[in-house]
């Protein structure tokens, strides 16, 4: 999608926070040495990334990102969605 290459790694701490719905980004970013930004969002389709995420990745200063993802099922009649927490590093 014409975005620059960024090293992306999964982070179990971010996954745990996503599954716990702990969205206190101010506290989370303090525990991630060198993180320059953080974003939390939910999506129902993994291919539909928010514009803000694309902007952060497109920033040439961003070299690496950590990701935590948790899928929340909607039961028999509901829709599943993914909770995503990303941290950005220069």
C-alpha positions in Angstrom: 0.0 0.0 0.0 3.0 2.2 -0.7 4.0 2.6 2.9 7.7 2.5 3.8 9.2 -0.6 5.4 9.0 -0.5 9.2 10.2 -3.3 11.5 7.0 -4.6 13.2 7.3 -6.9 16.2 4.6 -8.4 18.4 4.8 -7.4 22.1 3.1 -9.7 24.6 2.7 -6.7 27.0 0.6 -4.9 24.4 -1.4 -8.0 23.6 -2.2 -8.4 27.3 -3.3 -4.8 27.5 -5.4 -5.2 24.4 -7.2 -8.3 25.8 -7.7 -6.6 29.1 -9.1 -3.5 27.4 -6.5 -1.4 29.3 -6.4 1.7 27.2 -4.3 3.9 29.5 -1.9 4.8 26.8 -0.1 7.4 29.0 0.9 4.6 31.5 1.7 2.1 28.8 4.0 4.3 26.8 6.1 5.0 30.0 6.8 1.3 30.2 8.1 1.1 26.6 11.6 2.6 26.5 12.1 4.8 23.5 8.5 4.8 22.3 7.6 8.1 20.7 3.9 7.5 20.0 1.1 5.0 20.7 -2.2 4.3 19.1 -5.2 2.1 20.2 -8.0 1.1 17.9 -10.5 -1.6 17.1 -11.3 -3.1 13.7 -13.5 -5.8 12.3 -11.4 -6.5 9.2 -7.6 -6.7 9.6 -7.0 -5.2 6.2 -8.8 -1.9 7.0 -6.2 0.1 8.8 -7.0 3.5 10.2 -5.6 6.6 8.4 -3.8 7.7 11.6 -1.9 4.4 11.6 -0.9 4.9 8.0 0.3 8.4 8.8 2.5 7.2 11.7 4.0 4.4 9.5 4.5 6.9 6.6 6.5 9.2 8.9 10.2 8.6 7.8 11.3 9.0 11.4 9.4 5.9 12.4 11.8 2.9 12.2 10.0 0.3 14.3 6.7 -0.5 15.8 5.5 -2.9 18.4 2.0 -4.4 18.1 -0.4 -6.2 20.4 -3.6 -7.7 19.0 -6.5 -9.4 20.8 -9.6 -10.8 19.0 -12.9 -10.4 20.8 -15.6 -12.7 19.5 -19.1 -11.5 19.2 -20.8 -14.7 20.2 -23.2 -16.7 18.0 -24.9 -13.7 16.4 -22.3 -10.9 16.9 -19.4 -9.7 14.9 -15.8 -10.4 16.0 -13.4 -7.5 16.2 -9.8 -7.0 16.9 -8.4 -4.6 19.6 -5.0 -3.3 18.5 -2.3 -1.4 20.4 0.7 -0.1 18.5 3.8 1.7 19.8 6.1 3.6 17.5 9.9 4.0 17.8 12.3 6.2 15.9 
